[in-house]
Amino acid sequence: MAERDTTDPRIPVTVLTGFLGAGKTTLLNRLVSHPDMTGTALLINEFGAVGIDHHLVERIGETMVLLDSGCVCCTVRGDLVEALEQLHGKLARQQIPPVRRVVIETTGLADPVPVLWTLMEQRFVAARFRCDGVVTLVDTGLGAEQLDRHEEARRQVGMADRILLTKADLSDRSARERLDARLDVLNPSAPRLAVTHGEVEPRRILGAGLYAPGSLPEEVARWVAETEAAARDNIAPPSVHAEGAPSVSFTCFFGRQVPWRGFSVAMGEILAEYGSRLLRVKGLMNVAGLSGPVVLQCVERVAYPPVRLPRWPADGTRFDMRGRLVFIGRDLPEAAVDDIRRRLADLPGDTAALRAVAKAPLLPTRCWLATRMPTQSQSAFETGGWHINPLRLGAATRQAAEAS
């Protein structure tokens, strides 16, 4: 299992989701007894659903138990924020052993977006915990039908950083092929892992997201390139299902470095208008003033904090230094796609961006705008944490300076 990132003291959180009957309880029953889960806090919906009685050694309060495997289990029947506050309080008072990771199990009918929003936007939580990936379980035999009929199932898959295909031993080849076809449209980039009877090593599913410590530029490049290839650089043919809107995916490329502030404002306005129809946005951007790329990810109207990488991928023949954003959405007409492309092709300058922020201070990308990035022209340079801009003098000022 990935180690804690020493550069970020916040506790990583993995969100475990999946439709009713996908096998989350079976998976958790296997996970709680695995030695690699030591120091993990499991936030589950009901203790009774998970067979942990034989592991129980101590009850800590009404909703929290300590397992002999080194795990802490806590119910989330109430508010998620309250559960995380309670967990952090017990850690601060040293009432429980140190926690290296948190796994949150959602209900089968849950929309993962509010959980991600809480992790990214709620001040207390975001200061102490960080989202480290979404793992979605899908029943191999029933998954295609569930995705056709239930919006919740589609959203769970669309948010996934990793997809676990369960009950593959109980389904035939045609069912797997139908499911793969649906997943290719809804989330073509998430790796898929077949799981039998919940048996899986924790290291294969934890730390599955973009922000897992130790991620290398090549790994991120592969992550974006897989999505990009699936999008085929344009709108994919819509996949119409029985009770839902058609899904589309497309890629926007940037032939030059982009100004960070103007780009952040443009993306904020796009998310504010189209966010409810954008399942995921993933990107690797070439920002003016930086030598390495910036990795970006959005879930509907929630923008994850940007991640700066020290360098671009080494193999330039396979992945060039152009910025690119991959959009995975639903119910997006061609006019909306054209509008998104137009806005990203005509980014505002710093002055216009500042005016836009003043009028709309709660843009979804405000965490991007708050991040320290170069905002000067390319003729400026940075050293030792200072931005140095060349002084531009008018003719009269220049003559006066020369005379003095």
C-alpha positions in Angstrom: 0.0 0.0 0.0 1.2 3.5 -0.8 2.9 5.3 2.0 1.7 8.6 3.4 2.9 11.6 1.4 5.4 13.3 3.7 4.9 16.6 1.8 1.2 16.6 2.6 0.3 15.9 6.2 -3.4 15.4 5.5 -4.9 11.9 5.7 -5.6 10.4 2.3 -9.2 9.3 1.8 -10.4 6.6 -0.6 -14.1 6.6 -1.5 -15.5 3.1 -2.1 -18.8 3.0 -4.0 -20.9 0.8 -6.2 -24.5 0.0 -7.0 -26.7 -2.2 -4.8 -25.4 -5.8 -4.7 -22.1 -5.0 -6.3 -20.2 -6.7 -3.5 -18.9 -3.8 -1.3 -19.7 -5.7 2.0 -17.9 -8.8 0.7 -14.9 -6.7 -0.2 -14.8 -4.9 3.2 -15.0 -8.2 5.0 -11.8 -9.3 3.2 -10.1 -5.9 3.7 -10.5 -5.6 7.4 -8.5 -8.7 8.1 -5.6 -7.8 5.7 -2.3 -6.7 7.5 -1.9 -3.9 5.0 -5.0 -2.3 6.3 -3.4 -1.5 9.7 -3.8 2.1 10.5 -6.9 2.5 8.3 -10.2 4.0 9.4 -13.2 2.5 7.7 -16.3 4.7 7.6 -19.2 2.3 6.9 -22.9 2.7 6.8 -23.9 0.0 9.3 -21.7 -2.3 11.5 -24.3 -5.0 11.1 -23.7 -5.4 7.4 -20.0 -6.1 7.8 -18.9 -9.2 9.7 -16.4 -7.7 12.0 -17.6 -9.1 15.4 -14.7 -11.6 15.6 -12.2 -8.7 15.1 -13.8 -6.5 17.7 -11.5 -5.8 20.7 -12.7 -2.4 21.9 -15.7 -0.1 21.4 -14.9 3.6 21.4 -18.1 5.6 21.8 -21.4 4.8 20.2 -20.4 4.7 16.6 -16.7 3.7 16.6 -14.9 0.5 17.2 -11.3 -0.6 17.2 -10.4 -3.9 15.4 -7.5 -6.1 16.3 -6.4 -5.7 12.6 -5.4 -2.2 13.5 -8.5 -0.7 11.7 -10.9 1.8 13.1 -14.5 1.4 12.0 -17.0 4.2 12.3 -20.6 4.4 11.1 -21.7 7.2 8.8 -25.4 7.1 9.4 -25.2 10.8 10.3 -23.4 13.6 8.6 -20.0 12.8 7.0 -18.5 16.0 8.3 -19.5 15.0 11.9 -17.9 11.6 11.4 -14.6 13.0 10.2 -14.6 15.6 13.0 -15.1 12.8 15.5 -12.3 10.8 14.0 -9.9 13.7 14.0 -10.8 14.6 17.6 -10.0 11.2 18.9 -6.8 11.2 16.9 -5.8 14.6 18.4 -6.6 13.4 21.9 -4.7 10.1 21.2 -7.7 8.1 22.1 -7.1 5.8 19.1 -3.9 4.7 17.3 -2.5 6.8 14.4 -4.6 6.6 11.2 -2.7 6.4 7.9 -5.7 6.3 5.6 -9.5 6.6 5.6 -11.9 4.4 3.4 -15.4 5.7 3.1 -18.1 3.3 1.9 -21.1 4.9 0.3 -24.5 3.3 0.1 -25.5 1.5 -3.1 -27.8 4.3 -4.2 -25.5 7.1 -3.2 -24.2 9.8 -5.5 -20.4 10.1 -4.8 -20.3 13.8 -5.7 -21.5 15.1 -2.3 -18.7 13.0 -0.6 -16.1 14.4 -3.0 -17.5 17.9 -2.5 -17.2 17.6 1.3 -13.6 16.4 1.0 -12.7 19.3 -1.3 -14.8 22.2 -0.1 -15.7 21.8 3.6 -13.0 23.9 5.4 -12.4 21.7 8.4 -12.3 18.5 6.4 -10.2 19.8 3.5 -7.6 21.1 5.9 -7.1 17.6 7.5 -8.1 15.1 4.8 -7.5 14.8 1.1 -9.3 12.8 -1.6 -7.0 10.1 -2.8 -9.2 8.2 -5.2 -12.7 6.8 -6.0 -13.0 3.0 -6.4 -16.3 1.7 -7.9 -17.5 -1.9 -7.8 -19.6 -3.1 -10.7 -21.4 -6.4 -10.9 -20.1 -8.0 -14.1 -23.3 -9.9 -14.9 -25.9 -7.1 -14.0 -23.7 -4.0 -14.5 -24.7 -3.2 -18.1 -28.4 -3.3 -17.2 -27.9 -1.3 -14.1 -26.0 1.4 -16.0 -28.8 1.5 -18.5 -31.6 1.9 -15.9 -30.0 3.9 -13.0 -28.5 7.3 -13.0 -26.8 6.6 -9.7 -24.9 3.7 -11.2 -23.7 5.8 -14.1 -22.5 8.6 -11.8 -20.6 6.0 -9.6 -18.8 4.7 -12.7 -18.2 8.1 -14.1 -16.4 9.3 -11.0 -14.2 6.2 -10.6 -10.4 6.3 -10.7 -10.5 2.5 -10.6 -13.3 0.0 -11.4 -13.5 -3.4 -9.7 -15.5 -5.9 -11.7 -17.1 -8.3 -9.3 -18.9 -11.7 -9.7 -17.1 -12.3 -13.0 -17.2 -16.1 -12.2 -21.0 -15.9 -12.3 -21.4 -14.2 -15.6 -20.8 -15.2 -19.2 -18.5 -13.6 -21.9 -21.4 -11.7 -23.6 -22.3 -10.0 -20.3 -18.7 -8.9 -19.8 -18.5 -7.6 -23.4 -21.8 -5.6 -22.9 -20.4 -4.1 -19.7 -17.1 -3.2 -21.2 -18.9 -1.4 -24.0 -20.8 0.7 -21.5 -17.7 1.4 -19.4 -15.8 2.4 -22.6 -18.3 5.3 -23.0 -18.9 6.3 -19.4 -15.3 6.1 -18.1 -12.7 4.9 -20.7 -9.7 5.8 -18.6 -10.3 4.1 -15.3 -8.3 0.8 -15.0 -10.6 -2.3 -14.5 -9.7 -5.1 -12.2 -11.6 -8.4 -11.9 -12.3 -9.4 -8.3 -13.6 -12.8 -7.1 -15.2 -13.2 -3.7 -13.8 -9.8 -2.6 -10.2 -11.1 -2.7 -7.9 -8.2 -3.6 -4.7 -6.8 -2.2 -5.3 -3.4 -0.7 -2.3 -1.9 -2.5 -4.1 -2.6 -5.8 -7.1 -0.4 -5.0 -5.9 2.2 -2.4 -4.0 5.2 -3.6 -5.7 4.7 -6.9 -6.3 8.4 -7.7 -4.4 11.2 -9.3 -3.1 12.4 -5.9 -1.5 9.2 -4.7 2.0 10.0 -3.4 4.8 9.0 -5.7 2.9 9.6 -8.9 5.4 10.2 -11.8 4.9 12.3 -14.9 4.9 9.2 -17.0 2.1 7.7 -14.9 0.0 10.9 -15.2 0.7 11.1 -18.9 -0.5 7.6 -19.4 -3.6 8.4 -17.3 -4.5 11.3 -19.6 -3.4 9.6 -22.8 -5.7 6.7 -22.2 -8.7 9.0 -21.8 -7.6 11.0 -24.7 -7.4 8.0 -27.0 -10.8 6.9 -25.9 -12.2 10.4 -26.7 -10.6 10.2 -30.2 -9.9 13.9 -30.2 -13.6 14.7 -30.9 -17.1 13.9 -29.9 -17.6 10.2 -29.6 -20.9 8.8 -31.0 -23.5 9.1 -28.3 -24.4 6.0 -26.4 -28.1 6.1 -25.7 -29.5 4.0 -22.9 -33.0 3.2 -21.8 -33.5 5.8 -19.2 -30.7 8.4 -19.5 -29.0 11.0 -21.5 -26.4 10.2 -24.2 -22.8 10.3 -23.1 -20.0 12.1 -25.0 -16.3 12.5 -24.6 -13.9 14.9 -26.4 -10.5 16.5 -26.0 -9.3 20.1 -26.2 -5.7 20.7 -27.1 -3.7 23.9 -26.5 -1.0 24.7 -28.9 0.8 27.2 -26.7 1.3 27.9 -23.0 -1.8 29.2 -21.2 -2.1 32.1 -18.7 -3.0 30.5 -15.4 -5.5 33.2 -14.2 -7.4 33.5 -17.5 -7.5 29.7 -17.9 -8.8 29.2 -14.4 -11.5 31.8 -14.9 -12.6 30.3 -18.2 -12.8 26.8 -16.7 -14.6 28.1 -13.7 -17.3 29.7 -15.9 -17.5 26.4 -17.9 -18.0 24.3 -14.8 -20.5 26.8 -13.4 -22.6 26.5 -16.5 -22.1 22.9 -17.6 -20.9 21.2 -14.5 -24.0 19.2 -13.8 -23.5 17.5 -17.2 -19.7 17.0 -16.9 -18.9 13.7 -15.1 -15.2 14.2 -15.3 -12.6 16.6 -16.7 -9.0 15.5 -16.7 -6.1 17.4 -18.0 -2.3 18.0 -18.2 -1.7 21.7 -18.9 1.3 23.7 -20.1 1.1 26.9 -17.9 3.0 30.0 -18.8 6.0 30.5 -16.6 6.3 26.8 -15.5 8.8 24.3 -16.9 6.7 21.3 -15.8 3.0 20.4 -16.4 0.0 21.0 -14.1 -2.4 18.1 -13.6 -6.1 19.1 -13.3 -9.2 17.1 -12.5 -12.8 18.2 -12.0 -15.9 16.3 -11.0 -19.1 18.0 -12.1 -18.9 21.5 -10.4 -16.0 20.5 -8.1 -12.5 21.4 -9.1 -9.7 19.4 -7.4 -6.6 21.4 -6.3 -4.0 21.6 -9.1 -0.9 19.4 -8.9 2.4 20.7 -10.3 4.8 18.0 -11.7 8.5 18.7 -11.8 8.9 17.7 -15.4 7.1 16.6 -18.5 7.2 12.9 -19.6 10.6 11.9 -20.9 9.3 10.2 -24.0 8.4 13.1 -26.2 7.6 10.9 -29.2 4.6 9.4 -27.4 3.4 12.4 -25.4 4.1 16.0 -26.5 4.1 19.1 -24.3 0.8 20.4 -25.6 -1.8 21.0 -22.9 -4.9 18.9 -23.2 -8.2 18.6 -21.4 -10.4 15.5 -21.7 -14.1 15.9 -21.0 -16.4 13.1 -20.2 -20.0 14.3 -20.0 -23.6 13.4 -20.7 -26.5 15.2 -22.5 -24.0 17.7 -24.0 -25.3 18.9 -27.4 -22.8 19.8 -30.1 -23.5 23.5 -29.5 -22.4 23.1 -25.9 -19.2 21.3 -26.9 -18.5 24.1 -29.5 -19.1 26.7 -26.8 -16.6 25.0 -24.4 -14.0 24.8 -27.1 -14.5 28.5 -28.1 -14.1 29.6 -24.5 -10.9 27.7 -24.0 -9.5 29.0 -27.4 -10.1 32.6 -26.3 -8.8 32.9 -22.8 -9.1 36.3 -21.0 -6.1 38.3 -20.0 -5.2 39.0 -16.4 -7.2 42.2 -16.2 -10.3 40.7 -17.6 -9.9 37.7 -15.4 -9.6 39.8 -12.3 -12.8 41.6 -13.2 -14.6 38.3 -13.7 -13.4 37.0 -10.4 -14.6 40.2 -8.7 -18.1 39.7 -10.2 -18.2 35.9 -9.4 -15.9 35.2 -6.4 -17.4 31.7 -5.9 -16.3 30.2 -9.2 -15.8 26.4 -8.9 -12.1 26.9 -9.7 -11.4 29.4 -6.9 -9.0 26.8 -5.4 -7.0 27.1 -8.7 -7.0 30.9 -8.5 -5.8 30.8 -4.9 -2.8 28.6 -5.9 0.5 30.4 -6.3 1.2 30.3 -10.0 3.1 32.7 -12.3 0.9 35.4 -13.6 3.5 37.5 -15.3 4.4 37.7 -19.0 6.9 35.3 -20.4 9.6 38.0 -20.4 9.6 37.9 -16.6 11.4 35.2 -14.6 11.3 33.7 -11.2 14.1 33.0 -8.7 14.1 32.1 -5.1 10.4 32.4 -4.7 10.4 36.0 -6.1 8.7 37.2 -9.3 10.9 39.7 -11.2 9.1 41.7 -13.9 11.0 44.0 -16.4 10.2 47.6 -15.8 8.5 49.2 -18.8 9.1 52.9 -19.2 7.3 55.3 -21.4 9.3 57.6 -23.7 9.0 60.7 -21.4 9.9 58.6 -18.3 12.8 57.0 -20.1 14.3 60.4 -21.1 14.0 61.7 -17.6 15.7 58.6 -16.2 18.5 59.0 -18.7 18.9 62.7 -17.9 19.3 61.9 -14.2 
